[in-house]
Amino acid sequence: MDASRSVSLVVPMYNEEESVGHFLEVALPALARHAGDWEIVFVDDGSADRSAALIESRAAAEPRIRLVRHERNRGLGGALRSGFAAASKEWILYSDCDLPWDLEEMGRLFRAAEVTGCDVVAAFRHDRTQEGLLRLVYSFVYNGLVHVLFGVGLRDVNFACKLFRRRLLDGVSLRSEGSFIDVELLARLVARGAVVQQLGLDYFPRTRGTSTLSSPKTILRLLREMGSLAGDLRRDRRPAAS
């Protein structure tokens, strides 16, 4: 364990009562092994189940577990923006509550940042075949479009595993309320000169609860936000290019 590592693990959740207990069983020992100073910031995005109550119960015994609550469901972007704003440590690490990657890998994420001196480590999924052909095609087209439009040339922009320095958010105004938040975050940081390192990880499909991230409603919202923010993000690139 490197005692100098300081990290806020930000976890958005919506109706995740089946996942939060297992998440903490994995997250707490992983954080203890890989960081000296840490906190977990859960953002309950208007859940209708016992997600928030379960977190409050665990937080009563572990003050490094914190809970931010939304009265209504805002979406992934809204939840992450609240979590980023509440984070207090040097680094921010983002993961979904259903554990799409092994949190023990945070040691590799930190090591990649330490070896390369980068500002952002963006993970990508080694094997996505379990998601089906349609999801693979959609992801390939989407990542390519993001590269062309916004200059973010990453293999897997929407994967819920990103480690970045919290100070990079100073003066950055994130606007996305939906799943476009990943692209907006990366595009704005890259435009400000952030150096990004990619790292491949094993991917684990959801086994608890229900995902809404690939629903038609979520995809339409993502495309609407892409259209509304495209001009703003392209203007962001100009100072970096000059």
Buried (B, 14 or more C-beta within 10 A) or exposed (E): EEEEBBBBBBBBBBBBBBBBEBBBEBBBEBBEEBBEBBBBBBBBBBBEBBBBEBBBEBBEEEEBBBBBBBEEBBBBBBBBBBBBEBBEBBBBBBBBBBBBBBBEBBBBBBBBBEEEEBBBBBBBBEEBEEBEEEEEEBBEEBBEEBBEBBBBBBBBBBBBBBBBBBEBBEEBEBBBBBBBBBBBBBBBBBBBEBEBBBBEBEBEEBEBBEEBBEEEEBBEBBBEBBEEBBEEBBEBBEEEEE
